[in-house]
Amino acid sequence: MKIGLSEHFTYKKLIRFTIPTIIMMIFTSIYGVVDGIFVSNVVGTEAFAAVNLVMPALMIVGTIGFMLGTGGSALVSKTIGEGDNNKANKYFSMLVYLLIIIGAIFTVVGVIVVRPASKLLGADEAMLEYCTIYGRTLILFLVPFVLQNCFQSFLIVAEKPTFGLVISIITGATNMILDFLFIYVFKMGLFGAAIATGISQTIRWNNSANIFCS
């Protein structure tokens, strides 16, 4: 049963409305976990250490999407509540363009600094190459990553939290399958792990974007 934001929320309705989003956030964190499982068992401990070193830094950058998505969704919701849908659409478009620009800037900077930053964070010579390969590959998918983080909040504004959960489950399963293929079957190592995660994030962003474009 669909619950509208304009309805009176009881505790039961609030729990039903937020549960899909909570589970969706859990699935969001599955990318690094799944990568770590396959990498540690197939590629080796040095590569696994590199994943653990690089992933938190990338997640910090990804929080820009959460930050603008959370604040932006509140602003858009308020504007829709005031009856100005045209202005709300402009706010939403502005946030999307802003995130694309920010993501592109961080992509360029990240590709350049990932190696020295990994060394600064404590990567030894054995780990450094792994950190560079994994980090640079994931950074190339940074724009879809920040956008899908942003769209998580806007799916709530669109009153479709369950759809967000379904997308998260599908992309999480996609990540697992691609990790198995790229790491275990095709022996692509950390590069394969990063590509699998990037593709999954892009699929999630694309499916979420289709909701707002329809």
C-alpha positions as CSV (number, residue, x, y, z in Angstrom):
1,M,0.0,0.0,0.0
2,K,1.4,3.4,-1.0
3,I,1.9,6.0,1.7
4,G,1.8,9.6,0.7
5,L,3.9,12.3,2.4
6,S,0.8,14.5,2.8
7,E,-0.9,11.8,4.9
8,H,-1.1,11.9,8.7
9,F,1.7,9.7,9.9
10,T,1.1,7.3,12.8
11,Y,4.1,5.3,14.2
12,K,3.0,2.3,12.2
13,K,2.9,4.3,8.9
14,L,6.3,6.0,9.8
15,I,7.9,2.6,10.3
16,R,6.4,1.2,7.1
17,F,7.6,4.2,5.2
18,T,11.1,4.2,6.5
19,I,11.9,0.5,6.6
20,P,12.6,0.3,2.8
21,T,15.0,3.2,3.1
22,I,16.9,1.7,6.0
23,I,17.3,-1.6,4.2
24,M,18.3,0.3,1.1
25,M,21.1,2.0,3.0
26,I,22.3,-1.4,4.2
27,F,22.5,-2.6,0.6
28,T,24.3,0.6,-0.4
29,S,27.2,-0.5,1.8
30,I,27.4,-4.0,0.2
31,Y,29.6,-2.9,-2.6
32,G,32.8,-2.7,-0.6
33,V,31.9,-5.7,1.5
34,V,31.4,-8.0,-1.5
35,D,34.5,-6.6,-3.2
36,G,36.5,-7.4,0.0
37,I,35.2,-11.0,0.2
38,F,36.1,-11.8,-3.4
39,V,39.4,-9.9,-3.3
40,S,40.6,-11.4,-0.1
41,N,39.8,-15.0,-1.2
42,V,41.0,-14.8,-4.8
43,V,43.5,-11.9,-5.2
44,G,45.2,-11.9,-1.9
45,T,45.7,-10.1,1.4
46,E,47.7,-7.1,0.0
47,A,44.9,-6.4,-2.4
48,F,42.3,-6.7,0.3
49,A,44.2,-4.2,2.5
50,A,44.2,-1.8,-0.5
51,V,40.4,-2.1,-0.8
52,N,40.0,-1.3,2.9
53,L,42.4,1.7,2.6
54,V,40.8,3.2,-0.5
55,M,37.1,2.6,0.0
56,P,36.5,4.8,3.1
57,A,38.1,7.8,1.3
58,L,35.8,7.2,-1.7
59,M,32.8,6.9,0.6
60,I,33.7,10.3,2.1
61,V,33.5,11.9,-1.3
62,G,30.3,10.0,-2.0
63,T,28.7,11.7,1.1
64,I,28.5,14.9,-1.0
65,G,25.6,13.2,-2.8
66,F,24.0,12.3,0.5
67,M,24.5,15.8,1.8
68,L,23.0,17.6,-1.2
69,G,20.3,15.0,-1.6
70,T,19.2,15.3,2.0
71,G,19.1,19.1,2.0
72,G,17.9,19.4,-1.6
73,S,15.0,16.9,-1.0
74,A,13.8,19.0,2.0
75,L,13.9,22.2,-0.1
76,V,12.1,20.5,-3.1
77,S,9.5,19.0,-0.7
78,K,8.8,22.4,0.8
79,T,8.5,24.0,-2.6
80,I,6.1,21.3,-3.8
81,G,4.1,21.8,-0.6
82,E,3.8,25.4,-1.4
83,G,2.3,24.5,-4.8
84,D,5.2,25.7,-7.0
85,N,6.1,22.6,-8.9
86,N,7.9,24.5,-11.6
87,K,10.3,26.0,-9.0
88,A,10.7,22.6,-7.4
89,N,11.8,21.2,-10.8
90,K,14.3,24.0,-11.2
91,Y,15.8,23.3,-7.7
92,F,16.1,19.6,-8.6
93,S,17.8,20.2,-11.9
94,M,20.2,22.7,-10.3
95,L,21.2,20.1,-7.7
96,V,21.8,17.4,-10.4
97,Y,23.9,19.8,-12.5
98,L,25.8,20.9,-9.4
99,L,26.6,17.3,-8.5
100,I,27.7,16.5,-12.0
101,I,30.1,19.4,-11.9
102,I,31.4,18.5,-8.4
103,G,31.7,14.8,-9.4
104,A,33.7,15.7,-12.5
105,I,36.1,17.9,-10.6
106,F,36.7,15.3,-7.9
107,T,37.2,12.7,-10.7
108,V,40.0,14.7,-12.3
109,V,41.6,15.6,-8.9
110,G,41.1,12.0,-7.6
111,V,42.8,10.3,-10.5
112,I,45.9,12.6,-9.9
113,V,46.1,12.4,-6.1
114,V,45.0,8.8,-5.5
115,R,48.5,7.4,-5.5
116,P,50.2,10.0,-3.3
117,A,47.1,10.0,-1.0
118,S,47.3,6.3,-0.6
119,K,51.0,6.6,0.4
120,L,50.1,9.3,2.9
121,L,47.4,7.1,4.4
122,G,50.0,4.4,5.0
123,A,50.1,2.2,1.9
124,D,53.5,0.4,1.6
125,E,55.1,-0.3,-1.8
126,A,53.4,-3.7,-2.1
127,M,49.9,-2.1,-1.5
128,L,50.5,1.1,-3.5
129,E,49.9,-0.3,-6.9
130,Y,46.7,-2.1,-5.8
131,C,45.4,1.2,-4.2
132,T,46.1,3.1,-7.4
133,I,44.4,0.5,-9.7
134,Y,41.3,0.2,-7.4
135,G,41.1,3.8,-6.6
136,R,41.5,5.3,-10.1
137,T,39.0,2.8,-11.6
138,L,36.3,3.6,-9.0
139,I,37.0,7.3,-9.3
140,L,36.0,7.1,-13.0
141,F,32.5,6.2,-11.8
142,L,32.4,9.0,-9.2
143,V,29.6,11.0,-11.0
144,P,27.1,8.1,-11.1
145,F,28.1,7.3,-7.4
146,V,27.3,10.8,-6.0
147,L,24.1,11.0,-8.2
148,Q,22.7,7.7,-7.0
149,N,23.4,8.8,-3.4
150,C,21.5,12.0,-4.0
151,F,18.6,10.2,-5.7
152,Q,18.1,8.0,-2.7
153,S,16.7,11.0,-0.8
154,F,14.6,12.1,-3.8
155,L,13.0,8.7,-4.1
156,I,11.4,9.4,-0.7
157,V,10.2,12.8,-2.0
158,A,8.7,10.9,-5.0
159,E,7.0,8.6,-2.5
160,K,8.8,5.6,-3.9
161,P,11.0,4.3,-1.1
162,T,10.1,0.7,-1.9
163,F,11.3,1.2,-5.5
164,G,14.6,2.4,-4.1
165,L,14.9,-0.8,-2.1
166,V,14.2,-2.9,-5.2
167,I,16.9,-1.1,-7.2
168,S,19.3,-1.6,-4.3
169,I,18.7,-5.3,-4.2
170,I,19.0,-5.6,-7.9
171,T,22.3,-3.6,-8.1
172,G,23.7,-5.5,-5.0
173,A,23.0,-8.8,-6.7
174,T,24.5,-7.4,-9.9
175,N,27.7,-6.5,-8.0
176,M,28.0,-9.9,-6.6
177,I,27.6,-11.6,-10.0
178,L,30.0,-9.3,-11.7
179,D,32.5,-9.7,-8.9
180,F,32.3,-13.5,-9.3
181,L,32.8,-13.2,-13.1
182,F,35.5,-10.5,-13.2
183,I,37.5,-11.7,-10.2
184,Y,37.0,-15.4,-10.0
185,V,36.3,-16.4,-13.6
186,F,38.2,-13.8,-15.7
187,K,41.0,-13.2,-13.2
188,M,40.8,-9.4,-13.6
189,G,41.9,-8.8,-10.0
190,L,41.3,-5.5,-8.3
191,F,40.5,-3.9,-11.6
192,G,37.6,-6.3,-12.1
193,A,36.3,-5.6,-8.5
194,A,36.3,-1.9,-9.2
195,I,34.6,-2.3,-12.6
196,A,31.9,-4.5,-11.0
197,T,31.2,-1.9,-8.4
198,G,31.2,1.0,-10.9
199,I,28.8,-0.8,-13.2
200,S,26.5,-1.6,-10.3
201,Q,26.5,2.0,-9.2
202,T,25.8,3.2,-12.7
203,I,22.9,0.8,-13.1
204,R,21.4,2.1,-9.8
205,W,21.8,5.7,-10.8
206,N,20.3,5.1,-14.2
207,N,17.2,3.3,-12.8
208,S,16.7,6.0,-10.2
209,A,17.0,8.8,-12.8
210,N,14.4,7.1,-15.0
211,I,11.8,7.7,-12.2
212,F,12.4,11.4,-12.3
213,C,12.5,11.6,-16.1
214,S,9.2,9.7,-16.6
